[in-house]
């Protein structure tokens, strides 16, 4: 897929390939361009090379801490304005409140439904319908 300047780009940072694929398909069907990263380094490389408009971030990555990635995104002047939707298998009101306080735009619990994901992305990053 060739990206156009008006495309809305969503970066999915998730270490589970099945979840990445599911989320990517749901988001792409809505008209967004999807990029995928498994690690911190991959994610920040993609962000530096693309005009990422939204990040979907798993908090429990195998090799890295999603909390650290969220903190780095929100503390860097070049990435602080990028909305981040956190998604995790861990539910706890304190975790949710903390993620939102850190700057997350939304907090979703896995397993994700296509509707839940679609609605959250559309609310935070609406597309102009052609």
N, C-alpha and C positions, 0 to 999 in steps of 0.2 A: 504494500500500500504506500502510495506517495503522499506524504504529508503536505497540506496546504497551509499557508500562514493563518487562516481563520479556523483551522482545526482546534478542537479542545482536546488536550492530551492528558490522559490519566496514567499515572505510574503506580503499578501494583508491586509492593514490596512484601513478598510472601515466600517462605521456603518450601511449602507444599505445592508440588507441580499441579496436582488435581485442583486445588483451590484457586491457584493462579489462572489456570485454564478456564475454570468455571466463571470466575469474576471477569476475566477478559472477554469471554463470549457475551456475557450479559451486557457489559458496558459497550462493547463494539456494536451490538445489535441496536443500541440506542443512538448510535452515530458518533461516538467518541473514538479517538485514536488511543490505543492501549499500548503501553510499554510495560515490560515485566523485569523484575530484579529479584534475585534470591538473597543477596547480601548487601550490606552497607556500601561496600566499594562499588558494586554494580549500580546501585541506586544513585549514588552521588555522581557517578560518571554520566549516567543517563540524564540527570537533572542539569549537569553542566553543558551537555550537548543538545538539549532540547528545551523548548519553552513549555515546561510541565505546568499544567493548570490545576492539578489536583493529585494528591498522593493518597493511596489506600494502603495502610500500614498495619501489618500483623505485629502485635506486641511480643509474641513468643516465638522468635526465630531460633533456629537450631544453633547457629554459630554466634549470633549477636543478640543484643538487647534492644528490642523495639523502642523501649522507653528512651534509651540513649539516642536513637535515631530521631525520635520526636523532638527531644531537647535540642539536638544539633540543628534540625530544620528550623525550629522556632527561634533559636538564638543567633542565626546567621542572617545578616541584613539582606542577602541575596535570595534567601529561601523563606524567610519569615512570613511573607504574605501568601505563600502557597497553602491553600486549605488542606488539612490532613483529616481523613476519616480513619479512625482507629478501628480495627476489628480483631477480636480475640475470642478464644474459647473460655477465657476466665471471666466470670461475671462477679462483680462486687461493686456495690454502690460507691465505696471509697475509691476503687480503681477508676471507675467511670468519672467521678468528680475530679480526681487528680488529672486524668487525661484532658478533660475539658479545661481545667485550670491552666494546664501547660500549653493550651492553644489548639487542641484538637477541635475540629468543627463538628464531629459526630463520633459516636461510640457504638459500634455494632457488635452483637454477640454471634459467634459461630455456633451451630451451622447457619450460614447465611441463606436466606431465601432470595431468589432472583428479584422478587418485588421489593424486598427490604433494601437490597443493594441499589437497584434501579432508582427507587424513590430518594434515597439518601444522596446519591450522586446528582440526580436532577435538581434537587432542592439547593445543593451547594454550588453546582456548576451547570446552570441551565444552558441549553442549546438554543440558538436562534433557529426556528423552524423555517425551512425554505419554502 
